[in-house]
Amino acid sequence: METRWAVLALVVVVTAVMMVRGIVAVQNGELGTVGRQLGVGAIVLTFGIALVRYWDQVGR
């Protein structure tokens, strides 16, 4: 497996785990945790997609 796709897979797994944690927090009524999971999850997903997209240009 090419490294860039392994990175994308890892980012997707981390984002999915954070989404599950957000769902559990909603069920428990913990709105602060929900907001934190959404914010950090969005940042991780955006960074991961950008990293994969510009993989060849990183490190030049």
KAJOJO-V300344 format. One record per helix or strand of 3 or more residues. SS is the DSSP state (~ for helix, > for strand). FROM is the first residue (numbers start at 0). TO is the last residue. If there is no record, write none. Layout:
ss:SS from:FROM to:TO
ss:SS from:FROM to:TO
This chain:
ss:~ from:2 to:27
ss:~ from:30 to:52
ss:~ from:54 to:56
